Amino acid sequence: MGRETTLFKSEEKMSSASGAAILRKLADKIESGKVVLVHGNKKVTLKIPQNVEVEIKAEKEEGKKRTKKKLEGEIEWLVGGH
């Protein structure tokens, strides 16, 4: 594998309804083929091809005092690929 570079990252606490609304909006942008991510003065534009690889993962992290669950979605594609 090659070197991985983070192009954009945003993390904030919100209601599950607000999180779902963001994911719906993001899904529409992915379907349109162009996603623009903006946070403060940082802006990243991604061109999404018609064919992508989608990974959905659920995790549970058990600590001494609390248990945390996580739901992750990942969309991957080759640049210049089909």
C-alpha positions as CSV (number, residue, x, y, z in Angstrom):
1,M,0.0,0.0,0.0
2,G,1.1,3.6,-0.6
3,R,1.1,6.6,1.7
4,E,-2.3,7.8,3.0
5,T,-2.9,11.6,3.2
6,T,-6.0,13.0,5.0
7,L,-7.5,15.6,2.7
8,F,-10.4,16.7,5.0
9,K,-11.6,15.8,8.5
10,S,-14.5,17.2,10.5
11,E,-15.9,15.8,13.8
12,E,-18.6,17.3,16.0
13,K,-21.3,16.2,18.4
14,M,-24.9,16.5,17.2
15,S,-28.3,14.8,17.4
16,S,-28.8,11.6,15.5
17,A,-31.4,13.5,13.3
18,S,-28.9,16.1,12.3
19,G,-26.3,13.4,11.6
20,A,-28.8,11.6,9.4
21,A,-29.6,14.8,7.5
22,I,-25.9,15.4,6.8
23,L,-25.6,11.8,5.5
24,R,-28.7,12.2,3.2
25,K,-27.3,15.4,1.7
26,L,-23.9,13.7,1.3
27,A,-25.6,10.7,-0.4
28,D,-27.3,13.1,-2.9
29,K,-23.9,14.7,-3.7
30,I,-22.2,11.3,-4.2
31,E,-25.0,10.3,-6.6
32,S,-24.5,13.5,-8.5
33,G,-20.8,12.8,-9.0
34,K,-19.3,15.7,-7.1
35,V,-18.8,16.3,-3.4
36,V,-17.5,19.6,-2.0
37,L,-16.5,19.4,1.7
38,V,-16.1,22.8,3.5
39,H,-15.1,23.4,7.2
40,G,-13.8,26.8,8.1
41,N,-11.3,27.9,5.4
42,K,-10.7,24.3,4.3
43,K,-12.4,23.1,1.1
44,V,-12.0,19.8,-0.7
45,T,-13.7,18.9,-4.0
46,L,-14.1,15.2,-4.9
47,K,-15.3,13.9,-8.3
48,I,-17.0,10.6,-7.6
49,P,-17.2,8.0,-10.5
50,Q,-20.2,5.9,-11.3
51,N,-18.7,2.8,-9.9
52,V,-17.3,2.7,-6.3
53,E,-16.6,0.2,-3.6
54,V,-18.7,0.6,-0.4
55,E,-17.8,-0.7,3.0
56,I,-20.1,-0.5,6.0
57,K,-18.7,-1.5,9.4
58,A,-20.1,-1.7,12.9
59,E,-17.7,-1.9,15.9
60,K,-17.9,-2.1,19.7
61,E,-15.1,-0.9,21.9
62,E,-15.2,-2.0,25.5
63,G,-13.3,-0.1,28.1
64,K,-13.0,-0.4,31.8
65,K,-15.7,2.2,32.5
66,R,-17.8,2.4,29.4
67,T,-18.6,0.7,26.1
68,K,-18.7,2.7,22.8
69,K,-20.3,1.6,19.5
70,K,-19.4,3.0,16.1
71,L,-21.0,2.8,12.6
72,E,-18.7,3.6,9.8
73,G,-19.3,4.0,6.1
74,E,-16.5,4.2,3.5
75,I,-16.7,4.8,-0.3
76,E,-13.6,4.1,-2.2
77,W,-12.5,4.4,-5.9
78,L,-9.5,4.4,-8.1
79,V,-8.5,7.8,-9.4
80,G,-8.8,7.6,-13.2
81,G,-10.4,4.2,-12.8
82,H,-13.8,2.9,-14.1
